[in-house]
Amino acid sequence: MKPQDERIKVGIWGLGRAGWGMHCPELDRFPKLFEIVAGCDLEAERTRSLAEKYGARVYTDPEEFLRDEGVELVAVATRSGDHVAHAELALRAGKTVFLEKPIALTYADALRLRELAAEHPGKLYFRHNRRFEAAFQHVREIIDSGLLGDIYEIKLNRQFYQRRDDWQALTSCGGGMLNNWGPHLIDHALQLLGAPLRDLWCDLRRVAAVGDAEDTFKVLFRGENGRLVDLEVSGGAVMPGNCYEVYGTRGALVCPDEQDIKLKYLAPGQEFPEAEAHPGTPGFGWDFGQASRLRWRRETIMVEPKENCTQQDIYRYLYAAIRDGVPFPIKMEEALEVVRVTEMIRQRAAVR
């Protein structure tokens, strides 16, 4: 148990869906590591809710908020277009910053964050919390184990139907699915690619959302290793597909709902029988290549990664980085690459 004075004192900047609805519950999981001591929002009603629940000091003036000497860590959970500017203000006020995604709307702004991180070493962290999703962690463990052989294609899907009508549906506010779910799933795709990105194909569409921003995007990534990652995120899909599909030379897996993983693979150690293609007329029957002679194993397992983590555990990793000097799992260059690729997608595909 950590002494009370080792708890990190947190001020949350932006008390909307992310700040109030996500950061607060995540911090509630670690009362011995963090204490919410302050909050700032332009709407006074939201600050009152924070004060009532946590006894926190509350502000509607960002300058007053950043002058609060009792705040060590500022969680920046304001609107997407303000993230870089607010991170800079907090860093210059001497705070450690935990920056909500998207960390920047342009690659130029992302590079500005790299400059700020160099000016303020050990003070800037990025909240790509879905890196710790249990299903993502478990699927990656299976891929890395070699059980499925050489992986040649991975499919990622997050699909639902939602006629979104808030600022996240407006391009003028930095909205759209690329800036909403995009940072999470593009990060997953780049991690699962297993090599630097060689090229990509992409498509953006507005299907169900009320605004002018895309609510659906599809990207086909190809890595330098030849592996393909087929990513689709849609707010206009009435019947969702599997969350994960992984195809390798010795087997495959399907994860329909982030709860269970279905596997079909060759018994470890089983060798392929020697064979040679020939130009002659095939014999009777349909057993081309004798696939039926292979010993396949089938099983369904629960999603239970070795790390036993969920997306709500990111603050635990943040504490270890700040207090104990443990390297934070979300590296600067990985976060910047997500923004670079997002900008590339947007430049190549107009919203239809």
Salt bridges, closest charged atoms under 4 A:
GLU6 OE1 - LYS2 NZ 3.98
GLU26 OE2 - ARG127 NH2 2.55
ASP28 OD2 - LYS53 NZ 3.59
GLU35 OE1 - ARG7 NH2 3.21
GLU35 OE1 - LYS9 NZ 2.58
ASP41 OD2 - ARG46 NH1 3.95
GLU43 OE1 - ARG46 NE 3.72
GLU45 OE1 - ARG48 NH2 2.63
ASP68 OD2 - ARG57 NE 2.72
GLU72 OE2 - ARG323 NH1 2.86
GLU88 OE2 - ARG92 NE 3.16
GLU88 OE2 - ARG112 NH2 2.82
GLU100 OE1 - HIS23 NE2 2.83
GLU100 OE1 - ARG127 NH1 2.77
GLU115 OE1 - ARG112 NH1 2.87
GLU119 OE1 - ARG92 NH2 3.28
GLU119 OE2 - ARG112 NH1 3.77
GLU133 OE2 - ARG130 NH1 2.48
GLU133 OE1 - ARG158 NH2 3.37
ASP166 OD2 - ARG17 NH2 3.27
ASP166 OD1 - ARG164 NE 2.81
ASP187 OD2 - ARG131 NE 2.74
ASP199 OD2 - ARG222 NH2 2.59
ASP203 OD2 - ARG205 NE 2.78
ASP203 OD1 - ARG352 NH2 2.23
GLU214 OE1 - ARG346 NH1 3.29
GLU224 OE1 - ARG198 NE 3.80
ASP230 OD1 - LYS218 NZ 2.79
GLU232 OE1 - LYS218 NZ 3.48
GLU258 OE1 - ARG158 NH2 3.48
ASP313 OD1 - ARG29 NH2 2.56
ASP313 OD2 - ARG316 NH2 3.52
ASP324 OD1 - LYS2 NZ 3.92
GLU333 OE2 - ARG114 NH1 3.21
GLU334 OE1 - ARG131 NH2 2.98
GLU337 OE2 - ARG340 NH2 2.77
